[in-house]
Amino acid sequence: MPEQITPLSILYLLLHGAGTAMSVTLFLYLLLCRGKAIAPDITPPAQLRRWAAALFGIMAMVHVWWILFYTYSDDTSSVIYGLLVAGDCMVLPPVFVGTLLTMLQDRHRPLWPIFVFMTPCAVMAVLQTALPSINLTSPNKIYGQILVVTFITYMVVAVRQYGQWLRDNYADLEHKEVWLSLTLLISLMLLLVSYEYTDNYVMCTIAHIIGFPLGGLLLWRVETLKDLSTDSLSPTPTQRDAYLSKHPSPKGDVSHIGQLLAKHCEDTQLYLQTDLTLSQLSAAVGVNRYYLSLYFANQNTSYYEYIHDLRVAHFIARYSELAAAHEPIIAQQLALESGYHSYSTFSTAFKRRMHKSVSAWMHEEA
């Protein structure tokens, strides 16, 4: 970095300090505050709050030790510099991955492989500074970039699997969708990589500026993600087949389940219950959730689609009733009566089924 003081370097230092202050503030808030500033009616996973607090706390420490280094040393060939880079490699990636896995509420993917894969980066960083004659900077960067691409690919696959699991088990996904979580964490990780691999004030300043909204978005995500720990995970196909072989259906198939759903879900309008899960529906119907999932699969649909079909049909029926009675119709209110948390979710479900927007449909019906 240039030694002279310039307006850009002053801006960089101010942003660096502000980023440190924000990280410390969010760390203390997530760790110590019992209340919630965002979505107080939602109970997020307690473990996610701790992981996010650790992420902000470590980011604050990284800000501090690097500004101290460049203030008092600025010797990028020193052993201290190598140790700081090694420290970044060993503490930041695992906490990023841990935060994302906790967002996914994934109980099956261990964290220890991240430490194993990041160890070569840390070792090469130390060797590069301890043995200047050996040039390991380029191999280290290439290895790091390969790890980033591998991690992103791996987590995209994981999120796709998790998203399918959500749709198989939950009707309301307002606070459970995880693509935003993945995009957020990948953005933070790429921001960190770009910051680590450049000494340019302009790039570092841009990285700091982008970091503020990403930090706020992470806080929002932590506080609005519902805890799913009360619901057991769906079985793998192998586990399901093993269960079905040991517990054969009383009637040899699942065709009778349609009658039970009509009686215990459709006639009673159980589908209007917000946050209704597959587990709750199976308990109300009196059918094991494995058989219920199998029934939906045989019908070429899913639990998610089944519930939304009923809710949209309920909306249409209520609209017709109000229109026939010449009563005022408020689409947002009808959507809430039809079991939806938010109008945007209803609008998406309606358009997918009716192939037109709510407003266009209502205009045609008027």
Secondary structure, DSSP 8 states (H G I E B T S, - for coil): --SS--HHHHHHHHHHHHHHHHHHHHHHHHHH--S-SS-TT----HHHHHHHHHHHHHHHHHHHHHHHHHHHT--TTSHHHHHHHHHHHHHHHHHHHHHHHHHTT-SSS-SHHHHHHHHHHHHHHHHHHH-TTS--HHHHHHHHHHHHHHHHHHHHHHHHHHHHHHHHHBS--TTT--HHHHHHHHHHHHHHHHHHT---HHHHHHHHHHHHHHHHHHHHHHHHS---TTS-----HHHHHHHHHHS--TTSSSTTHHHHHIIIIITTTGGGSTT-BHHHHHHHHTS-HHHHHHHHHHTT--HHHHHHHHHHHHHHHHHHHHHHTT----HHHHHHHTT-S-HHHHHHHHHHHHSS-HHHHHHHH-
